[in-house]
Amino acid sequence: MGDSDPRAIFGHVAEELGKRKVAFLFIREVEEEDSLLSEIRGLFAGPVIANDEMEAADGARLIEAGAADAVAFGRDYIATPDLAERIAAGGAPNPQHKPTFYPDTGEALSVGYTDYPTMAEAPLSV
Ligand SMILES: Cc1cc2nc3c(=O)[nH]c(=O)nc-3n(C[C@H](O)[C@H](O)[C@H](O)COP(=O)(O)O)c2cc1C
């Protein structure tokens, strides 16, 4: 989602949603120089969850810097059912296989969301 003045519009929305006691904000924003994450966290009264193309180190850095309260992982979690355990163990996520994410072929797939291996089922790659 874009806007001609993202700082003004998203800052205003964050502040107003906080006044209305919305439980949390989930900010999907690729990390770039013009990131509004920290500002939005300062304006919103509740927890802010950062998302988009995050890796474990990004999440740790953002939380350490106070830019976010938590980090969400999307596609890595689809591909890695035990992502939290792998991060804790210093392991890498399984490679993502996009055809199994959101196929629009209309045909039944033999492999999909629930077939990615856990650490116990595949060697841990570090
Ligand atoms: C197959 C697929 C389905 C998704 N479905 C939704 C959805 O229903 N609602 C939503 O808010 N985001 C949805 N997303 C977006 C993810 O929540 C997330 O914002 C996005 O994948 C970026 O995070 P990532 O880089 O960690 O994957 C979907 C993403 C994928 C790949």
The ligand as an ORCA input file, in Angstrom:
! r2SCAN-3c Opt
* xyz 0 1
  C       0.467    -18.071      0.233
  C       0.355    -16.831      1.049
  C      -0.865    -16.514      1.599
  C      -1.016    -15.351      2.364
  N      -2.232    -15.077      2.898
  C      -2.382    -13.966      3.655
  C      -3.643    -13.669      4.256
  O      -4.625    -14.404      4.093
  N      -3.748    -12.558      5.012
  C      -2.671    -11.715      5.220
  O      -2.825    -10.709      5.936
  N      -1.472    -11.966      4.655
  C      -1.304    -13.072      3.901
  N      -0.080    -13.320      3.319
  C       1.025    -12.365      3.523
  C       1.880    -12.807      4.685
  O       1.153    -12.715      5.902
  C       3.141    -11.958      4.828
  O       2.774    -10.605      5.070
  C       4.016    -12.002      3.591
  O       4.211    -13.327      3.165
  C       5.373    -11.310      3.862
  O       6.052    -11.931      4.920
  P       7.259    -12.971      4.625
  O       8.283    -12.235      3.803
  O       7.754    -13.388      5.989
  O       6.661    -14.108      3.860
  C       0.089    -14.483      2.566
  C       1.323    -14.817      2.010
  C       1.465    -15.970      1.251
  C       2.817    -16.291      0.663
*
